[in-house]
Amino acid sequence: MQDPFGNFIGRFVFPEKTRSFVVDVNLVADLVTVNPFDFFVEEYAEKYPFKYETQLSKELVPYFEIKEKGEKLTALIEQLQGAELGIAATRANEANNAGANSDKDLAPTDRAHIVHFLVALNAFLSSHIGYNIRMEPGVQTCEETLTSKTGSCRDTGWLLVQILRHFGLASRFVSGYLVQLTADQKSLDGPSGPEQDFTDLHAWAEVFIPGAGWIGLDPTSGLFAGEGHIPLACTPDPLSAAPIVGATDKCEVTFEFVNEVSRIHEDPRVTKPYSDQQWEDIRQLGYKVDEQLERSDVRLTMGGEPTFVSIDDMDSPQWNISALGDHKLRLAQDLLLRIREHY
């Protein structure tokens, strides 16, 4: 099945009672590094605030709905609006680096570039809302999250969705997985990431920017969504993105879950140096190849042999990757005869 937002849904009906219900999800993810800032923005939306075009606003109506207007949320919105609605990235970064928590963290500036605005807002929430693991169902209200200044990923994600909507930006809630792989080398000037490969259920927010489309923001980490963020459901409301919904009779329940990640293929990377043993294996293999070539009396030369490239057909395969071609063969025969006549 599919919901109104294009998310795929599996429906299961049980004609008889069951004692065990298992959901086993397997997927293969090609985690090629992506640049989360690799997008264009329509000219009218480059600076915040901006106004969506009329037709686009109609199409995005569900993503503008403001569901929460609590006292603490309103105060936070006013605090951020007091920063010229731009939350300049430079000022926010300075405040984060200094560990400040006051209103002056977000000093008034000129209209900020939309990317700077999103980066700073995302980083602000990451530094002001602590992360915890909640096993309780559902999503906290924004008031609960702001009161405790802690929340799970879904709580902070929903808080960001509501803040963005208060700022007039279309946003939606995302539920999926987060995969984090251990870095090949320790970072020289910042955190190196997880000590071992890791995956877990995760939630974050997406904002629609004209030209760029839906951009993922992860307020738990303060980062833009990258290759490790794997979305499964994107909806205007967290209720529509719940992994499992349904009805059961009253019963005693034992619940457990596990998330595992394993690497099934990985090409060698220049950032991962060979070990001493690997270098020794490479050398030994080279010696064996040399011995075999010598036994077979294979003569190898390396030096100043001339290389010829066509002057008028330089891009065809025969002058790049193919060993031979009709044009190359004709020129080679002509060259051979001319050399024979000369020598």
N, C-alpha and C positions, 0 to 999 in steps of 0.2 A: 504494500500500500504506500501511498504518498500523502503527506499532509498538505495544507494550502501553501506551505512555504517551500515545497519541493524536497522535504526531508523524507527519507525512506523509513518505513515502519513495518515491523513484522508482527502479525496478529496470531495469537495462539488461543484456541478454545479447548478446554478440558472437559469432555463429557463425563468423566468420573474423577473422584477425588484422587489426589496424588500425595505421596509423602516426600517426594524429592523433586525439586525444580532447579535445573542447572542451566545457566546461560554461559556458553563457551564461545568466545569471540577470538578468531584468529585473523590476522591481516599481515600483509607484507608491505612495508613502507620504504620507499626509496628516499632516504634522507640526504638528498643532495643539498648542499648549503645554498640558501637563497638570501637575497638582500631584501629585507622587509621594507626598505625605502625606495625600491625600484618601481616607481609609478609616476605618472603625470597627473597634474591637477588642472582642472579648467581655470582659465585666467581669473574669472570672477570669484573663484573660491580660494585663491591663493592666500588671501589675508583673512584672518578671523577678527570680527564677525563678518559673515556674508549671508546672503539670502538665496535659498534654493529657487531654481526656475519653477514657474507655476505648475507645469505638467509633472515635473519631477516631485514636487511637493505632494501632489495628489497620489502618485504611485507609492510614496513612502509614508502615507498616513499612519499605518499601525506602529511605525517606529518612532513616532513623535509623542506617543501617549505618556503623559506624566501621571504616574500612579501614586507617588508619595510626595507629600508636602509637609513633612514633620518639622518640628521646631529646630532640631539640630541640623537637618538637611538644609533647611532654609537659611540658617546662619552660615553654613559652609558655602552655600551658593553665593550669598552676599559677600562673604570674605573673598571668594574667587573673583566675583564681579568687581569688587573694589580694586582688583589688580588689573583694571582696564580690560576685563574680559579676555585678556591675552595670555596671562600667566607666562611672562617671558621666560624662555628656557634658561637664559643665562642667570637670571635672578633665582629661579627655582633650583638650579644646579648649585649655585653658591650657597643657598640656604640648606640644601641637603648635605653638602660637603661640610658645612659648619655645624650640622646637627640642630639647627634652629627649628622652633615650632610655633613661632608667633606669626601674626598677620603680616609683619614686615618681610616675611619670607617671600611674599608675592608682591613686589613693589610695582606701582603703576608704570606702564611703558606704552609705546606706540602700539598700533595694531600688530599683532604677532603673525608671522607666517603660520599657516595652518599646521604644518609639520611640527614647528617649534611648540605650538600650542598643545598639540596632542602629546608630544614627548614629555613636556613639563607637567601636564595634568596627570598623565599616567605615573610619572615618577613621584609626584606629590602624594597620590594615594598609596603607592607602594611604601613610602617612607612614613606615612602617618597611620596606616592601618596594619596591625600585626597579623601574622598568619597563624591559624590553628586548624587542627583537624577536627571536624564535627561529624559525628556519626548520626546525629539526629536528621530526620527527613526535612525536606523543604529548604527554603531560602530565608535568611533573616531579613527583617525590614531594615531599611536604611537607618532608622533611629536606633535599632538594636546594635547595628554594626558601629555606628558613630559613638554610641554610649560606651560600649566596651572597648572600642578602638581595636577590635580584633574580629576576625572572621575567616571562614574557609574561602577557597577560591571562588565558589559560586556566590558567596555573600559580597565579596569585594567587586566581583564582576557585575552583579546587579546594581550595586551602588554606583559604579561608573556609568552604567547604562542610564540611570536616572539623572545623574549630573549632566551627562551629555545632552539629554533631552531638555533639561532645564536651560541649557545654553542654546537650544534651537537646532541641535544636530541630530539627525536620524541615527538611531543606534539599536542594536539587537543583542540578545543573550546567546552565547555559544557554549555548547556542551560537547566534550570529546575526550581526547587523550593528550597527554604530554609525554613525549619521549626525550630523554636527555642522555647523551652518550658521553663517556669519559673522554676528556681531551687527550690528544697524543702527548702533549708536553705541558708542563706547568706554565701558567701565565706569568709574565715578567712584571706586569704593572696592574694587576687586578685579580679578582677571584678566578680560579681555574675551573669552576663548575663542579659537578658531582664526582665523588671518588670512584664510583662504579656506575655502569649503565643502569638506567632507571626509567620506569614508566608508571603512570598512574592515571586515574580519572582526573579530569581537569575541566575548568570552566573559565571563560574570559568574555570580553565584550568586543563588538565590532561596530565601527562608525562608518557611515556612508559619506564619502567625499566625492563631489562631482569630478569625473575624469578618472579618479583612482579606483572608484568602486568601494567595496567593503574592505576596511582596513582593521586588522586584528590588534587589539590592545590587551595586554595581560597585566592588570594592576597588581597581581600577586608578586610578580618579579620586577615590574616597572619596565618591561621590555615590550617591543612590538612582537606580534606572533610571527614565528619563523617556521623552519621546516619541521621542527619537533612538535608543533601544535597541529594536531590532527582533528579537525572538526567533524562531528557526527550529526549534530542538529543545530540549526540557527533559527531562532524564533523571537518574536517581539516580547514574549513573556516566559519566564523560567518554567512555569507549569507545563508549557507545551514542549519543553526540551528534556523532561524527566526521562532517564534511561528506561525505567519500567513503571507502568501504571496498570491498575487492574483491581479486581475484587477477590477477596478470600473470606472463608468462614473464620471465626475465632479459632485460634490454634496456638500451640506452643511452637516457637520458631528458633532454630539454631541457624545463624547466618554467618557466612564467611566468604571472603573473596581474596583473590590473589591476582597480581599483575606481573607479568614477566616479559622481558625483552632479551632477544638473542640476535647476534649478528650472523647472517647466513652467507653473506659475501661482502668482501671489502677489498677494493683495489689499493695497492700500495700508494702511499702519499708521501710527498717530499717532506712533510712536517713530521714524519715518523722515521727516524734514522734506523739503519740496520744495526743489529747487535754485532758484537765481535764474532760470535759463532756464525752468524749469517754471512759476514764478510769472508770468513775462512772457508765456508761451504762454496761461496762463489769462486774463490781462488782455486780450490781443489777441482771444481768443475772445469775451470779454464785449463788447468794442467792436463786433464783427461782429454779435452777437445784437441789440445796441441799434439798430444801423443797419437791420437787417432789420425789427425791430418798428416803427421809425419810418416806413420806406417803406410798410409795410402799414397804417399808421395804427392800430396797436394801442395802446389807452389802458390803462395800468396804474395802479391806485391802491393805496395802502397806508395803513391808518389805523385808525380806531376803529369799524369795522363790528362789530355785536354778533354773538356766537357763541352758538348755542343747543344745549343737550344735554338729552336726555330725562331726566326726573327718575325714571322707573320702568323704563327699559330701557337703562341706560348702557353695558352690556357688549356689545350686539349690534353687528354690523359696520356697520350704517347710521349709528351714532353714533360710529364710530371710524375705519374705513378705507374704507367704501363711500360713493360720492357720493350715493346715494339709496336709499330703502326705502319700503315701503308706509306704515309709521307716520310716517316723516319727511315723506312727501308729504302725508298728511292734515293733519298739524300745520302744514305750510308753507302749504297752501291756506287753512286757517282763519286763520292769522296774516295772510296777504295780504288777505283780505276784511275783517278787523278794522282793519288799517292803512288800507285804502281808505275805510272808513266814517269813520275818525277824521280823515284828512287831505283 
